[in-house]
Amino acid sequence: MKLDQCHTIDDLRQAAKKRIPKLAFDYLDGGEGDETGLSLNSSAFKDIKLLPHYMRGVRERSHKVNLFGKSYDFPIGIPPIGMANFIWPQTDLILARLAKKHNIPYIASTAGTTKLEVIAEEIPDHTWFQLYVSAEDRVTFDLVRRAENAGIKVLVVTVDIPVPAMRLRDVRNHFELPFRLTPAMALNIARYPSWIWKMMTLGTPKFENMSPYVTRDAENTPKAEFMASQITDKLDVDLMKKIRDAWSGTLVVKGVMSEEDAMIAAELGADGIIVSNHGGRQLSSAPATIDVVGSIKQTVGERLTVMLDSGVRSGADIVKAMCRGAEFSFSGRSFVYGVGAGDVAGAERVFQILRDDLDRTITQIGCADVNDLGPEYLWKGNQTDD
Ligand SMILES: Cc1cc2nc3c(=O)[nH]c(=O)nc-3n(C[C@H](O)[C@H](O)[C@H](O)COP(=O)(O)O)c2cc1C
């Protein structure tokens, strides 16, 4: 499918599926357990109806939002995607440059395949850094120090991985860390020559941010093994406070799903939260973020910037999230589907699709400025979360 025939994120997903080997596509596309959480993330957005208002003169429209003292041109950002360059080569840099071009934030991942310093140099004003708390404090606090030295202003601490998730597609594909390529997978990969060619010419992706901490000197597998060994169940409020103390910039907690955790974030002095279920990748039984964001906003909205991800696939979804109380959204898989479907042009297509749909939607419902979105635009027949 050609890019100009892709009119939705799902069209791009289908196009990406044709270019990415199964192993990598499933890693991107899949969720935890039976994937009911993954489906719920989409269906919960679809279940919400917007109430249009007309005769309001909406010729002058604005999509701009302010976050932590900086103005962004559009209320969507690119969240952290670990191992992105394995899904499609150069995804990290393609998306980072897209973020700069459109003045939106890009969150570099601890599990990234491009060094955080490289991203920060490429797009200094748009890089946020996402921290996975490591099993070893020396690693955690060194990553914090590196982010600060790189001039990054926003640190996003992901709290929702206390244990490796059971992602069945990855298990069935034998895509576990440490990675072992089975003959069946090798045969499948052979059907994707452009992916293979890029991998061969650009080099096998590695966990670049973790390289300095690997004590063994061998290359790929030990790093993956090391990465797996870093997933930890030890994160508690005390450690979060130490991270707060070590970081003088803006602190965001990612993976908040309850009012209690939102209160903890507020109490420890965070500046914002991302209400997230990790895109359905950690707990299949978790609710959809769009269904919990309203009560979280009511609890901490005065103290914290409340953002959301998980399941956002259209401009209308961004509008719904804002009507329910999120000030900003992120969409993970959408942007990577775009890169998989068509490299730089594919990423650009994702942005166009989201932007045009958001613009049409706010025009249609009679709201000229995204900052004015609120419950007024939600149909009262929707089930609410409060
Ligand atoms: C392939 C993949 C890798 C991810 N890697 C990370 C990561 O390294 N750190 C993190 O905090 N979240 C990670 N996430 C979660 C995303 O940041 C985000 O929360 C999620 O993709 C949002 O859901 P969506 O894909 O439905 O938009 C990853 C998600 C995907 C799909």
The ligand as an SDF file (V2000), in Angstrom:
LIG
                    3D

 31 33  0  0  0  0  0  0  0  0999 V2000
    7.6690   -1.4590   20.9910 C   0  0  0  0  0  0  0  0  0  0  0  0
    7.4350   -0.6580   22.2220 C   0  0  0  0  0  0  0  0  0  0  0  0
    8.4960   -0.3820   23.0700 C   0  0  0  0  0  0  0  0  0  0  0  0
    8.2840    0.3940   24.2110 C   0  0  0  0  0  0  0  0  0  0  0  0
    9.3500    0.7190   25.0030 N   0  0  0  0  0  0  0  0  0  0  0  0
    9.1470    1.5020   26.0930 C   0  0  0  0  0  0  0  0  0  0  0  0
   10.2560    1.9290   26.8730 C   0  0  0  0  0  0  0  0  0  0  0  0
   11.4010    1.6310   26.5760 O   0  0  0  0  0  0  0  0  0  0  0  0
    9.9900    2.6990   27.9550 N   0  0  0  0  0  0  0  0  0  0  0  0
    8.7070    3.0680   28.3240 C   0  0  0  0  0  0  0  0  0  0  0  0
    8.5150    3.7590   29.3200 O   0  0  0  0  0  0  0  0  0  0  0  0
    7.6640    2.6860   27.5640 N   0  0  0  0  0  0  0  0  0  0  0  0
    7.8450    1.9430   26.4660 C   0  0  0  0  0  0  0  0  0  0  0  0
    6.7860    1.6020   25.6830 N   0  0  0  0  0  0  0  0  0  0  0  0
    5.4530    2.1230   25.9970 C   0  0  0  0  0  0  0  0  0  0  0  0
    5.2400    3.4550   25.2770 C   0  0  0  0  0  0  0  0  0  0  0  0
    6.1100    4.4340   25.7710 O   0  0  0  0  0  0  0  0  0  0  0  0
    3.7920    3.9560   25.4340 C   0  0  0  0  0  0  0  0  0  0  0  0
    3.4460    3.9790   26.7950 O   0  0  0  0  0  0  0  0  0  0  0  0
    2.8150    3.0770   24.6520 C   0  0  0  0  0  0  0  0  0  0  0  0
    3.3420    2.7260   23.3940 O   0  0  0  0  0  0  0  0  0  0  0  0
    1.5140    3.8250   24.4640 C   0  0  0  0  0  0  0  0  0  0  0  0
    0.5700    3.0020   23.8680 O   0  0  0  0  0  0  0  0  0  0  0  0
    0.2370    2.9830   22.3010 P   0  0  0  0  0  0  0  0  0  0  0  0
    1.3490    2.2530   21.6450 O   0  0  0  0  0  0  0  0  0  0  0  0
   -1.0490    2.2590   22.2470 O   0  0  0  0  0  0  0  0  0  0  0  0
    0.1400    4.4060   21.8310 O   0  0  0  0  0  0  0  0  0  0  0  0
    6.9770    0.8600   24.5290 C   0  0  0  0  0  0  0  0  0  0  0  0
    5.9250    0.5700   23.6670 C   0  0  0  0  0  0  0  0  0  0  0  0
    6.1390   -0.1600   22.5110 C   0  0  0  0  0  0  0  0  0  0  0  0
    4.9910   -0.3980   21.5800 C   0  0  0  0  0  0  0  0  0  0  0  0
  1  2  1  0
  2  3  1  0
  2 30  2  0
  3  4  2  0
  4  5  1  0
  4 28  1  0
  5  6  2  0
  6  7  1  0
  6 13  1  0
  7  8  2  0
  7  9  1  0
  9 10  1  0
 10 11  2  0
 10 12  1  0
 12 13  2  0
 13 14  1  0
 14 15  1  0
 14 28  1  0
 15 16  1  0
 16 17  1  0
 16 18  1  0
 18 19  1  0
 18 20  1  0
 20 21  1  0
 20 22  1  0
 22 23  1  0
 23 24  1  0
 24 25  2  0
 24 26  1  0
 24 27  1  0
 28 29  2  0
 29 30  1  0
 30 31  1  0
M  END
$$$$
